[in-house]
Amino acid sequence: MKLALFNQSKVGLVQDEVVYDISSLIGWDSQKPQESLVKLMGNFTEGKTKIENRLSQCEVYQLSDVKLEPPVPAPSKIVAAPVNYHLHQDEMNEQFNNAEYTIEKLGFFLKAPSSIIGPNDTVKLPFKDRRTDHEAEVAFVVGKRAKDVPASEAHNYIFGYFALMDITVRGKEDRPWRKSFDTFTPIGPWIVTADEIENPNELGFKLWVNNEVRQSANTKDLIYDCYKFFEVASAAMTLEPGDILTTGTPEGVGEITKGDTVTIKIDRIGEFSVNVEYKEE
């Protein structure tokens, strides 16, 4: 299933170019979307059958007419993978001389959940005199509490997948500071449930700035794949339902500036865009 938040935190099932409002079928509370998402994930087997059986009773919207929102609105944490593609390591060494290690030695870092925005929202650049870059990533949401989960079991704890942009100010500050400004984590366009993704470690994806392809890669080239990264993260901390893990960016990282439109597309998941402006304008 493709599950989207839209129009003031309703929840919808996306099929082709329409959105079915399934909020009433599953007891969704639009005032508490994150809590409702966690509840939905916990009861998904039962809820899925109810949705499928009663879909014809739901109000239907054209996808082009709705305002999509972040599909995971308020996780307790965003766990992110640094330098998780070999070619990105080479790129970082060449451009910034600051990628001595890969994820194998760096582990992970955290981003502020308050940095999340959704499709067609605006990235607000905080500085005019500092370089800010795009980073395209495949991300997923934790479906149930997890601690010390081996990679072989990780698929049982992942509820679904979506696209994420990790916006980053370049500099010498630690990653959490440079990546946690408000609007620096666009996610979307919806969650594709894990049962629809046969192998998350074979997903192609691209990122465009305006009409220029900047990044084009496949998750088969990850150093730590989705499941191994889950193992590493859950070994260090308890992952709560609704937490986001994001798997790192490939080569092709580049600068964004005022007036740009940035688009990300992941095979079998979908695509969305954001605009770029300066914070004070």
C-alpha positions as CSV (number, residue, x, y, z in Angstrom):
1,M,0.0,0.0,0.0
2,K,0.9,3.6,-0.5
3,L,-0.1,5.5,2.6
4,A,-0.1,9.3,2.4
5,L,-0.9,12.1,4.8
6,F,-2.8,15.0,3.1
7,N,-5.1,17.9,3.6
8,Q,-4.5,18.7,7.3
9,S,-3.3,15.3,8.4
10,K,-5.9,13.0,6.9
11,V,-4.6,9.6,5.9
12,G,-5.1,8.2,2.4
13,L,-4.5,5.2,0.3
14,V,-2.9,6.2,-3.0
15,Q,-3.8,4.2,-6.1
16,D,-2.7,5.5,-9.5
17,E,-3.8,9.2,-9.6
18,V,-6.4,9.1,-6.8
19,V,-6.3,9.2,-3.0
20,Y,-8.9,7.3,-0.9
21,D,-9.5,8.9,2.5
22,I,-9.3,6.0,4.9
23,S,-9.2,8.0,8.1
24,S,-12.6,6.9,9.3
25,L,-12.0,3.2,8.6
26,I,-9.0,3.0,11.0
27,G,-9.9,5.4,13.7
28,W,-7.3,8.0,12.5
29,D,-7.0,11.1,14.6
30,S,-5.9,14.1,12.5
31,Q,-5.0,16.0,15.6
32,K,-2.5,13.3,16.5
33,P,-1.1,12.0,13.2
34,Q,2.1,10.5,14.6
35,E,0.3,8.6,17.3
36,S,-2.3,7.5,14.7
37,L,0.5,6.3,12.4
38,V,2.1,4.2,15.2
39,K,-1.3,2.7,16.0
40,L,-1.9,2.0,12.3
41,M,1.4,0.2,12.0
42,G,0.8,-1.9,15.1
43,N,-2.6,-3.1,13.8
44,F,-1.7,-3.2,10.1
45,T,-2.6,-6.8,9.4
46,E,-6.1,-6.3,10.6
47,G,-6.4,-2.8,9.3
48,K,-5.2,-3.7,5.8
49,T,-8.1,-6.2,5.4
50,K,-10.6,-3.6,6.6
51,I,-9.3,-1.0,4.2
52,E,-9.3,-3.3,1.2
53,N,-12.9,-4.6,2.0
54,R,-14.4,-1.1,2.5
55,L,-12.4,1.1,0.1
56,S,-15.4,1.7,-2.0
57,Q,-17.1,3.6,0.9
58,C,-14.3,6.1,1.2
59,E,-14.2,9.7,-0.1
60,V,-12.0,9.9,-3.2
61,Y,-9.7,12.8,-4.2
62,Q,-7.6,13.4,-7.3
63,L,-4.0,13.2,-6.3
64,S,-3.3,16.5,-8.2
65,D,-5.9,18.3,-6.0
66,V,-4.6,17.3,-2.5
67,K,-1.8,18.8,-0.4
68,L,0.6,16.0,0.5
69,E,2.2,16.3,3.9
70,P,5.2,14.5,5.5
71,P,4.2,10.8,5.7
72,V,6.0,10.5,9.1
73,P,5.3,13.8,10.7
74,A,7.0,13.6,14.1
75,P,9.3,10.7,14.8
76,S,11.2,10.5,18.1
77,K,14.4,10.5,16.1
78,I,15.9,10.4,12.7
79,V,18.9,8.1,12.5
80,A,21.1,8.8,9.5
81,A,24.0,7.0,7.8
82,P,27.2,9.0,6.9
83,V,29.3,8.1,3.9
84,N,27.5,4.9,3.0
85,Y,28.4,4.7,-0.7
86,H,32.1,4.1,-1.7
87,L,31.9,6.6,-4.6
88,H,30.5,9.3,-2.2
89,Q,33.5,8.7,0.0
90,D,35.7,9.4,-2.9
91,E,33.7,12.5,-3.8
92,M,33.8,13.9,-0.3
93,N,37.6,13.4,-0.1
94,E,38.1,15.2,-3.4
95,Q,35.8,18.1,-2.7
96,F,36.1,18.7,1.1
97,N,39.0,16.5,2.3
98,N,36.8,15.4,5.2
99,A,35.7,11.9,4.5
100,E,38.5,9.8,5.9
101,Y,36.2,7.1,7.1
102,T,33.0,5.4,5.9
103,I,30.0,4.4,7.9
104,E,32.0,1.3,9.1
105,K,34.0,3.6,11.5
106,L,31.7,6.6,11.8
107,G,28.5,4.7,12.8
108,F,25.6,7.1,12.5
109,F,24.4,10.5,13.4
110,L,21.0,12.0,14.4
111,K,19.0,14.7,12.8
112,A,16.4,16.9,14.5
113,P,12.8,15.7,13.8
114,S,11.8,19.4,13.6
115,S,13.7,19.6,10.3
116,I,11.0,17.6,8.5
117,I,8.9,19.1,5.7
118,G,6.8,17.5,3.0
119,P,6.3,17.5,-0.8
120,N,6.1,20.9,-2.5
121,D,7.2,22.6,0.7
122,T,10.2,25.0,0.7
123,V,13.7,24.5,2.0
124,K,14.9,27.7,3.7
125,L,18.6,28.2,3.4
126,P,19.9,29.8,6.7
127,F,23.1,31.4,5.2
128,K,23.9,33.3,2.0
129,D,27.6,32.9,2.5
130,R,27.7,29.2,3.2
131,R,27.4,26.3,0.7
132,T,24.3,24.2,1.2
133,D,24.0,20.8,-0.6
134,H,21.3,18.3,-1.6
135,E,21.6,14.6,-0.7
136,A,19.2,12.0,-2.1
137,E,18.5,9.1,0.2
138,V,16.2,6.0,0.6
139,A,14.6,6.0,4.0
140,F,12.3,3.8,6.0
141,V,10.1,4.0,9.1
142,V,10.4,1.6,12.0
143,G,7.2,-0.4,12.5
144,K,7.7,-1.8,16.0
145,R,10.1,-1.4,18.9
146,A,13.5,-2.8,18.1
147,K,16.7,-3.4,20.1
148,D,19.7,-5.6,19.1
149,V,18.0,-6.8,15.9
150,P,20.3,-8.7,13.6
151,A,20.3,-7.8,9.9
152,S,18.7,-11.1,9.0
153,E,15.6,-10.1,11.1
154,A,15.5,-6.4,10.2
155,H,12.8,-6.8,7.5
156,N,10.4,-7.8,10.2
157,Y,10.7,-4.4,11.9
158,I,10.5,-2.1,8.8
159,F,7.0,-0.9,8.1
160,G,7.7,1.0,4.8
161,Y,9.9,3.1,2.6
162,F,9.9,6.6,1.2
163,A,12.3,9.2,-0.3
164,L,14.3,11.7,1.8
165,M,16.5,14.6,1.1
166,D,19.2,15.3,3.6
167,I,19.9,19.0,3.2
168,T,23.4,19.9,4.5
169,V,25.3,23.1,5.2
170,R,29.0,22.5,4.5
171,G,31.6,23.3,7.2
172,K,33.5,22.0,10.2
173,E,30.6,21.8,12.6
174,D,29.3,18.3,13.6
175,R,26.8,16.7,11.2
176,P,23.8,17.1,13.5
177,W,24.2,20.9,13.5
178,R,24.8,21.2,9.8
179,K,21.8,19.0,8.9
180,S,19.2,19.9,11.4
181,F,18.0,23.4,10.4
182,D,14.3,23.7,10.0
183,T,13.2,22.5,6.6
184,F,16.4,20.4,6.1
185,T,14.6,17.0,5.9
186,P,12.1,16.8,3.1
187,I,10.4,13.4,3.0
188,G,7.7,11.8,0.9
189,P,5.7,11.5,-1.2
190,W,4.1,8.7,0.9
191,I,5.0,5.5,2.7
192,V,5.2,2.4,0.5
193,T,4.6,-0.6,2.8
194,A,7.4,-3.1,3.0
195,D,5.3,-5.9,1.5
196,E,5.3,-3.9,-1.8
197,I,9.2,-3.7,-1.9
198,E,10.6,-7.1,-2.7
199,N,14.2,-6.0,-2.0
200,P,15.0,-2.5,-0.7
201,N,18.6,-3.1,-1.5
202,E,18.0,-3.0,-5.2
203,L,16.2,0.3,-5.6
204,G,17.3,2.8,-8.3
205,F,16.9,6.5,-7.6
206,K,17.6,9.9,-9.0
207,L,17.7,13.6,-7.9
208,W,17.4,16.6,-10.2
209,V,18.1,20.2,-9.5
210,N,15.8,22.0,-11.9
211,N,16.2,19.9,-15.1
212,E,19.7,18.7,-14.3
213,V,20.3,15.1,-13.0
214,R,22.7,15.5,-10.1
215,Q,22.5,12.0,-8.5
216,S,21.7,8.6,-10.0
217,A,22.4,5.5,-8.0
218,N,21.1,2.2,-6.7
219,T,20.9,0.9,-3.2
220,K,22.8,-2.2,-4.3
221,D,25.9,-0.1,-3.9
222,L,25.4,0.7,-0.2
223,I,28.2,-0.2,2.1
224,Y,25.8,-1.0,4.9
225,D,22.5,-2.0,3.2
226,C,19.1,-1.2,4.8
227,Y,19.1,-4.3,7.0
228,K,22.7,-4.0,8.1
229,F,22.2,-0.3,9.0
230,F,19.1,-1.3,11.0
231,E,21.3,-3.8,12.9
232,V,23.9,-1.2,13.7
233,A,21.4,1.4,14.8
234,S,19.4,-1.0,17.0
235,A,22.6,-2.2,18.6
236,A,23.2,1.3,20.0
237,M,19.7,2.4,20.9
238,T,16.1,1.3,21.1
239,L,14.3,2.2,17.9
240,E,10.7,3.2,18.6
241,P,7.7,2.7,16.2
242,G,7.6,5.7,13.9
243,D,11.4,6.4,14.0
244,I,13.0,7.2,10.7
245,L,16.2,5.6,9.4
246,T,17.9,7.0,6.3
247,T,20.5,5.1,4.5
248,G,22.9,7.8,3.2
249,T,23.6,9.5,-0.1
250,P,25.5,8.5,-3.2
251,E,27.9,10.5,-5.4
252,G,26.7,13.6,-7.1
253,V,26.1,15.8,-4.1
254,G,25.9,19.4,-5.2
255,E,25.0,22.9,-4.1
256,I,21.4,24.3,-4.1
257,T,20.5,28.0,-4.0
258,K,17.5,30.4,-4.1
259,G,15.1,29.7,-6.9
260,D,16.0,26.0,-7.4
261,T,13.5,23.2,-7.6
262,V,14.8,19.9,-6.3
263,T,13.2,16.6,-7.3
264,I,13.8,13.1,-6.0
265,K,12.4,9.9,-7.5
266,I,12.9,6.3,-6.2
267,D,11.8,3.3,-8.2
268,R,8.7,1.6,-6.9
269,I,8.2,4.4,-4.4
270,G,7.5,7.7,-6.2
271,E,8.7,11.2,-6.5
272,F,8.3,14.7,-5.1
273,S,9.8,18.1,-5.3
274,V,10.7,21.0,-3.0
275,N,11.5,24.6,-3.7
276,V,14.5,26.5,-2.3
277,E,14.6,30.0,-0.8
278,Y,16.5,32.0,1.8
279,K,15.3,31.8,5.3
280,E,14.7,35.6,5.8
281,E,12.9,36.1,2.5
